[in-house]
Amino acid sequence: MLLIHPPVSKPCEPPAGIGRLCGSLRSMGIHCTSLDANLEGLLSRMHCGPFPTDTWTHRASRNLSFHLDSIRSWPAYRHFPRYKRAVLDLNRLLQAAGVPRVNLTLADYEHPALSPLRSHDLLQAAERPEDDPFFPYFHGRLIQMVERIQPKTVGLSLNYLSQALTTLAMAGFLKRIFPALTIVLGGGLVTSWLRRPGWRNPFAGLVDFLIAGPGEAPLLSILGIKDPMP
């Protein structure tokens, strides 16, 4: 099984839920691989270029390696101006490398026309994954991962509205390229959807299973493990 943490959420907050799920699956003898597509996707966008030649963007690009090293070490967090400069410059590169009018930062992704609050827009993101700002990263990476590990099931962890459009774009892309894959969607945002009175699933034919709450037992059940949890 392949478990994916999609963009965009704060990269300084590791997806602990996926780690726990992997542990549960492996304890039952199921091979599981995780992919932090959030971190990889953000880094890919920062390096993609070419960037505009204005002074701020040029400086941010020149200092990219320095800023990344800085926010991966404690001294930057003890010196707020240094930390602030790193974050502002990295956000500048994400904005410069993104789709025009898309708000893309280390902590958020907002599309000017599509809303994660509208199921129609989420389905549109799934139908046109090539329009997603992270498509240049994930189209090759997902193919590589699926061909390498040969999973029968792919789980996408959707916790925040800022992840919703890209998560559905990834799901749509996977179904297009690998239609036999079983797609499972879980996470905090999915849980809130499923527990909403009167909510109807708009993702039939795209997502095979939606999971509310802790995913260990439902995932093991989906994978054919009888009485998976004590």
C-alpha positions in Angstrom: 0.0 0.0 0.0 1.1 3.6 -0.7 0.1 6.3 1.8 0.4 9.9 0.6 0.5 13.2 2.5 -0.5 15.8 -0.2 0.2 19.5 -0.4 -0.4 22.0 1.1 0.1 21.9 4.9 2.9 23.3 7.1 6.0 21.3 6.3 7.3 21.8 9.8 4.4 19.5 11.1 5.1 15.9 10.1 2.1 13.8 9.2 2.1 11.6 12.3 -1.1 9.9 11.3 0.4 8.3 8.3 3.3 7.0 10.4 0.9 5.4 12.7 -1.1 3.8 9.9 2.1 2.4 8.3 3.1 0.9 11.7 -0.3 -0.8 12.0 -0.2 -2.2 8.5 3.4 -3.4 8.8 2.6 -5.1 12.1 0.0 -7.2 10.2 2.6 -8.1 7.5 1.4 -5.6 4.9 4.0 -3.8 2.9 3.5 -0.1 3.2 5.3 2.9 1.8 4.7 6.5 2.7 5.2 9.6 0.5 5.5 13.1 1.9 4.3 14.8 -1.3 3.7 18.0 0.7 7.4 18.5 1.4 8.6 17.2 -1.9 6.0 19.3 -3.8 6.9 22.5 -2.1 10.6 21.9 -2.6 10.0 21.1 -6.3 8.1 24.4 -6.8 10.9 26.4 -5.1 13.5 25.0 -7.5 11.5 25.0 -10.7 12.3 28.4 -12.1 12.9 30.4 -14.2 11.8 33.2 -11.9 11.0 36.8 -12.5 14.0 39.1 -12.4 12.8 41.6 -9.8 15.1 42.3 -6.9 13.2 40.4 -4.2 12.7 37.2 -6.2 16.3 37.2 -7.5 17.6 37.6 -3.9 15.2 34.9 -2.6 16.4 32.5 -5.4 20.0 33.2 -4.7 19.6 32.5 -1.0 17.3 29.4 -1.4 19.8 26.9 -0.1 20.8 29.1 2.8 17.2 29.6 3.8 16.3 25.9 3.6 19.4 25.1 5.8 18.4 27.9 8.2 14.8 26.7 8.9 16.1 23.1 9.3 18.2 24.2 12.3 17.4 25.6 15.7 19.4 28.9 15.5 16.8 30.4 13.1 14.0 29.7 15.5 15.9 31.6 18.2 16.3 34.7 16.0 12.9 35.8 14.7 14.1 38.3 12.1 16.2 35.5 10.5 13.3 33.1 10.6 10.9 35.7 9.2 13.2 36.6 6.3 13.6 32.9 5.4 9.8 32.2 5.4 9.1 35.4 3.4 11.7 34.6 0.8 10.6 31.0 0.4 6.9 32.1 0.1 8.1 34.6 -2.6 9.6 31.8 -4.6 6.4 29.7 -4.3 4.3 32.6 -5.5 6.7 33.3 -8.4 6.8 29.7 -9.5 3.1 29.0 -9.2 0.1 29.5 -11.5 -0.8 33.2 -12.0 -3.2 34.5 -9.4 -2.9 31.3 -7.3 -2.0 32.0 -3.6 0.7 29.4 -2.8 2.7 29.6 0.4 4.4 27.2 2.9 1.1 27.0 4.8 -1.7 27.5 2.2 -3.0 27.0 -1.3 -5.9 29.1 -2.6 -7.1 29.0 -6.2 -8.8 32.1 -7.6 -11.6 30.2 -9.2 -11.9 26.8 -7.5 -13.0 26.4 -3.9 -12.4 23.4 -1.6 -15.8 24.0 -0.1 -17.6 23.2 -3.4 -17.8 19.5 -4.5 -18.2 20.6 -8.1 -14.8 22.4 -7.9 -13.2 19.4 -6.3 -14.4 17.2 -9.1 -13.1 19.7 -11.6 -9.7 19.5 -10.0 -9.9 15.7 -10.3 -10.9 15.9 -14.0 -8.2 18.4 -14.9 -5.1 17.5 -12.7 -2.8 19.1 -15.2 -4.2 22.5 -14.1 -2.9 21.9 -10.5 0.2 24.0 -9.6 1.8 20.8 -8.2 1.1 18.7 -11.4 4.7 19.2 -12.7 5.9 17.5 -9.6 3.3 14.8 -8.9 2.6 13.4 -12.4 6.1 11.9 -12.7 6.5 11.2 -9.0 3.3 9.2 -8.6 3.9 7.2 -11.7 7.4 6.4 -10.4 6.1 5.3 -7.0 3.3 3.2 -8.3 5.5 1.4 -10.9 8.2 0.8 -8.3 6.2 -0.6 -5.4 3.2 -1.9 -7.3 0.6 -1.1 -4.7 -3.0 -2.3 -5.1 -4.3 0.5 -2.8 -3.3 4.2 -2.5 -4.4 6.2 0.6 -4.5 10.0 0.6 -4.6 11.8 3.9 -6.8 14.9 3.6 -6.8 17.0 6.8 -7.0 20.6 5.7 -8.9 22.7 3.1 -5.6 23.8 1.7 -4.9 20.2 0.7 -8.3 19.4 -0.9 -7.9 20.6 -4.5 -4.4 19.0 -4.9 -5.6 15.8 -3.2 -8.5 15.4 -5.6 -6.2 16.3 -8.5 -3.8 13.5 -7.4 -6.8 11.0 -7.0 -8.0 11.9 -10.5 -4.6 11.5 -12.0 -4.1 8.1 -10.4 -7.4 6.9 -11.6 -6.7 8.1 -15.1 -3.3 6.4 -15.3 -3.9 3.4 -13.1 -7.7 2.7 -13.2 -7.3 -0.6 -11.3 -5.9 1.1 -8.2 -8.1 1.3 -5.2 -8.2 4.9 -3.9 -8.9 5.5 -0.2 -9.5 9.0 1.2 -9.2 9.7 5.0 -8.0 12.4 7.4 -9.5 15.1 9.5 -11.3 17.0 6.7 -12.8 13.7 5.3 -14.0 12.9 8.8 -15.8 16.2 9.1 -17.5 15.6 5.7 -18.7 12.1 6.6 -20.1 13.2 10.0 -22.0 16.1 8.6 -25.8 15.4 8.7 -27.2 14.8 5.3 -23.8 14.7 3.5 -23.8 12.8 0.2 -20.7 11.4 -1.3 -19.9 13.3 -4.6 -16.8 11.2 -5.3 -18.3 7.9 -6.4 -16.3 6.4 -9.3 -13.2 8.4 -8.3 -12.7 7.4 -4.6 -13.4 3.8 -3.7 -13.5 4.3 0.1 -13.9 7.2 2.5 -12.8 6.7 6.1 -13.9 8.7 9.1 -11.8 8.8 12.3 -8.9 6.5 13.0 -8.0 4.6 9.9 -6.2 1.5 11.2 -9.1 -0.9 11.4 -10.9 0.3 8.3 -7.7 0.1 6.2 -6.9 -3.4 7.3 -10.4 -4.4 6.6 -10.2 -2.9 3.1 -7.0 -4.8 2.6 -8.7 -8.1 3.5 -7.5 -8.6 7.0 -10.2 -10.3 9.1 -10.8 -9.0 12.6 -7.8 -6.7 12.2 -7.9 -5.0 15.6 -8.3 -6.6 19.1 
